[in-house]
Amino acid sequence: MPRKKTRHLVYRPPSGFYFQATPAMRRAGIFSESLGTEMKTAKARAQALNAAWDEIRHGLEPVGKRPARPGTLSHLVEKLRPTTEWTDKAPATIDELEYALAIIEPIFGDYALERITPEACMAFYSALREQGSIHRAARVMKWLRYLFNYAIRFNKGGTNPTLAVRIKHPKARRTIWREDQVQLFIAKANEVGRPCIATTVQIGYDTSLREGDILSSAWNNFQPSVDGKGMSLSLVQAKTGREISCPLAPETVSMIEALRAKSGVVPLATAPIIRGPHGRRYLKDNFTHRFRDICRAAGLPDELQFRDLRRTAETEVMEGGATVPEAAAMTGHSIAHTSRMADTYTVLNERMARNAQAKRNKRGAKV
């Protein structure tokens, strides 16, 4: 008798099992998850997510939406949601918090805060490590720790049991794109009929803008530079809320103009520059899948990610001798934050060391 397939559970070698949530699921608060390489554990988690989804589909009240008992972790979350502590967070941060809560609440939601012990938190963290990556486990624990800290600040809890857990954090990424890899990706994207994705990568490489900011850019963000020389993308960053104006290289401008010419009509000012074949903005998941398909078709390493373009651009800017304030103007970070984050976004290399020595030698002999 054939083995019954678990809905929405997919296997993607070599990474392992994933729960692939549909758009309707995500709107209801059930999100995609990486479930590790152990089939039994992955299947159990997928079945639990499917059961929650069935409750929603059949008109029952979702587990996470039922009134929570006072004093429980779910009650704390209910009290947190309407506050500015939640609503002032950037959309991407809220998405990450929702993702973590979808994992935390089924385990701890019905427990009173004082009954959640350090031992329980350690067991939870160990299970996360077994089921997925170090990055995922650290991200979920970060938000569990945040919830207890929030409870303590507002006298809703006495201690933070997560402090007993030694959380291993993933090493900071150091991956950067080579220029030939960028050009190879762009050529392949155009070859397979995805010029919008080719343009997105070109903009990311040129400006260090985040993927979300590029995908949300409209034609009214594409305008002449303040000095009248060339064109810029002027926008408000979704993550930081900072206004930023990014001058564009001539080749980037040409690719953007080609998208406008291809449509055959003058687009609305508020229409997205980057559009899928359907004519609407790309959803994040859809863009990610198409981006990865093109990377593989182009023979690029799986380790390359879109976010690495931001680090690549910053590294090249610093190689070129830009100061911290100049780099901050490009990335939209504060000057202090740019200085602190230099190790994260800039890959120090031999060329930069040679530049430093050359500048040092220009000072002349010491007196």
N, C-alpha and C positions, 0 to 999 in steps of 0.2 A: 504494500500500500504506500503510495507516495507521501512524503513528509509534507505536512501542511505548512504553507508559507506564512510567515508573520508579516502583516501589513506594514508597509512603509519602512521595513528593515532592508537595507541594501548592504552589499559587501563590496568594498573598493580596495583591492590589493594595491600596494602592500599595507595601506594605513589601517584597514580593518572594517568594522561594522559602523554604519551610520543610520540614524533615524531621520528619514527625509520627510519633513513636515510640508504639507501643501499650503498654498497661500491662505486658504480658509482656516486651516489650523493655526497659522501664525496670527491671523486676526483675532483668534479666540484665546491667544496666549500660550499656545503649544508650539515649541520651536524645534528646529533641527538640532541634532546632537551627535557628537562623535561618541561611539559606545565601546571603543577599544577592540581588542582582537579575540577576546573570549566569547564564543558563540552563546553559551548558556546565559552569561550575565547580560549580554547585549539583547538577547531575545526577551529576557524577563523585563528589562527596562522598556523595550519597545512595546511589549504587551501592556505595561502599566500606562504608557502614554496613549496607546490606542483605546484603553478603557476610559481614560479621562475624556478623550475625543468623542467616544460613543455616547457618553452622558450628555455632552453638549449637542451632538447631532440629534439625539432623540428627545430633545426639549427639556432635559433635566438641567438643574442648576449645576454649573461646573463646581468641582470640589473646591477650587481656589476662590470661588465667589460666594460660598456659603458664609453666613455670619460666623465670625470666629469667636471662640470663648475668650472673655477678658483674661489678660495675663499670658496668653499664648503668643508664640512667635508670629503666627498669622494675624493675630489682633494687632500686634505691633506694626506689621506691614500695612494693615488697613488704616491705622492712624498716621502712618508716614506718608502715604500716597497723596493726600490733599495738601500737604505742607509745601512751602517753598524749598525745603530741604530736598524734595523730590522734583517738583515742577521746574526748578531753576537749573536742573542738570541738562546737559546737551542731549539731543535725541539719541546719539550713538551711545552715550553713557546709560541712558534709561533702557535702551535695548539690551545692553550688557547686563544691567541689573535684573531685568525681566528674565533674561536667559538663566541667570544664577538662581533666581527665585523658583523657576520651574523645576530646578533640581533640589533646592533646599526645602521648600514647603512640603512636598510629599513625605519627607523624612521627619522634619522637626516642627512642621506647622501646627500640629495639634498639641504640642507639649508646652507646658508653662515654662517661662524663661528660666526660672530657678531650678528646674528639673533637667535642664540640658547640661550635662556634666563635661568636664575636660576629656574624660574617657570616651564619651559618645562622639565628641568632636574629632578626636584622634581616629576613632574607627571610621567615621564618615570620610575623613581625609584619605585614609588608607584605601577605602573603597573607590574613591575618585581616582586615586593613582593607579589602581588596578584596571579601572574601566576605560581610562583615556590617557591623555598626555599630561605632562607636568604643567604645561601652560594652562590647560583647562582646570586642573585641580587647584592651582594657585588662584586663578580668576574667581572660581566659585567661593573658595575660602576667604578671599579678600572681601566679598560682599557679606558673607556670614559674620565675619569680624566687624564689619561696618555696622550691621544691624545691632549687635550687642553694644558697640560703642554709642550708637544713637540712643539705645535704651538707658544706658548709664547716664548720659548727659541730661536726660529728661526724667531721671529718677524712676524709670520703669524697670530697672534691673540693677543688681548689685555688683556682679563681677562679669568679666568676659572670659568664658571658658575656652575660647579659641586661642587665647594667648599661650596656652600650654602646648599648642601644636607647633612644631617647627616646620614651617612651610618652605619647601624647596622651590625657588623661583628659577624659571628658565633663563639661560644666558641671553644677554642682549644680542639681538640679531646684528650681524656684521656683513650680511650679503649685499652686494651692490651689482648693478648691471654694467656690463661693458657696452660701449657705444655700438659695436657691431651686433651685439645681441638685441639692442633696441631696434636697430634698423632691420634685423632679420625678422623680428616680431611684426613690425609695421608692414614689411613686404608680404608676409604670410597672411596677415589680417586683410590686406587689400585683395590678395589673391583669392581668398575664400569669400569675398563679398561683405566684409565687415569694416568698411572705412571709418565708421564712427569709433570702433574700438581701437583702430590704428591711431586715430586722432587723439583719443583719450590718453593712450600711452605716450604719445609725443608731447602732449600738454604736461603730463606728470613729470616726464624727464626734463622738460624745459623749465618748469616753474616750481617744482617740488610741492605742488598742491596735492591735497588728499583726494583719494578716489571719489568720495562722496561729494566734495565741493565741485569737482569737475563734472560729475554726472548731473548735478543740480543746476549748473550754470545755464543761464538763458542768454538769448541774443542781446538783451540790454546790458549784460555784463561784459560784452565784447565791444570795446570802444577805443577811440584814439587815446594815446598816452597823454599825460598832462603836458609834457614838453612838445607835443605835436609830432614827435618822431616815432612812427610805428604805432602798433596796437597793443592793448593790454587787456587782461581779464581783471575786472574790479568787482569784488564781492565781499560778503561777510562770511567768515569761516563758521561752519556749523558747530565745530567742536569748541572753539574759543570765543566766538562772538566778535572777533576783531575784524575791522575793515582792512582789506589788503588789496593792493593793486600790483599785478604781476606783469611786467613787460614781456612781450612774446617775441621769440626769434622769428625771422622772416619765413623759415620753413614751416613753423607752427601756424603762422597767419595764413600761409598758402593752403594748408590742409583744412583749416577752419572755413576759409572762403570756398574751397572746393565742395564742402558739405552744403553750403548755402546755394551754390550754383546747381548742385545735383538735384535739389528739390524743385527747381524750375519756377518757384514763386518766392516772393519776399516773405520770409517767415514773420510771425508775430513777435513783438519784442520780448514777450514773456515765454515764448516757445523754447524748449530745450535745444541746446546746440547738439548734444549727443543724444541720438534717438536710436531705438532698436528698429528692426524691420517693420514692426507694427506701427511705427510713427510716434510712440510715446517714450517717456523716460525709461531707462533700464531699471528694473528692480535689482537690488544689490546681489541677490542669489543668482539671478539670471546672468548678470554681467560677469560674476565670478566664474560661473561654469563656462561661459563662452571664452573668457580670457584664458582659462586653463586649457581648453580644447585647442586654442590657437598656439599656446606655448608648446604643447605636445606635438602638434602638427609641424611646428617649426624646428623641432628637435632640441628645444631649450631645456635646461635642467629643471626638474620639478621644484627645486629649492627656491627658484626665483618667484617672487610675489610682487603684486602691484605696489604694495606699500614700500618695497625696497627702492622704488624710483625716487621717493622722497629723500632717503638716505644718500642715494647716488648723486642727486642734484646738489645736496648740501656738501658732500665730499668734494665734488668738482668745484663748487664755489669757493670752498676754503683752500683747495689746491691753487686756485687762481689768485689767492692773496686777499680775499674779502675779509673785512673786519667783522667782529661779532655784531655790531649794530647793523652793518650792511646785510649780513645773513639773516638777522632778525626781521629786517624790512621785507625780505623775500619770503620767509616762512610764516610770518604772522605771530611768532612768539615774542614775548617781552625780551629785552636785552638780557636781563638777569636769567630768565629761563633758558635762553639760547646758550648762554655761557655754561649753565648747569648741565644742559642736555647735549653738550658737544660730544661726549663719549658715546651717546646713544645714536645720534644721527650722523656722525662723521666717522668714517673709517680712516684712521691714521695710517699713512703708508710711507714708503721710502721717498716718493716724490715730494711729499710735504716736508719731510725731514731735510731733504736737499734744499728746498726753498728757504727753510728756516736758516740753514747754514749759510746760504748765499746772502741773505739779508744781514746776518750777523757779520759776515766778512766785509760787507760794504762800509762798516763803521770805521775801518782803517785800523792802524796799529794802536794798541793801548799805550797811554802815556804814564 
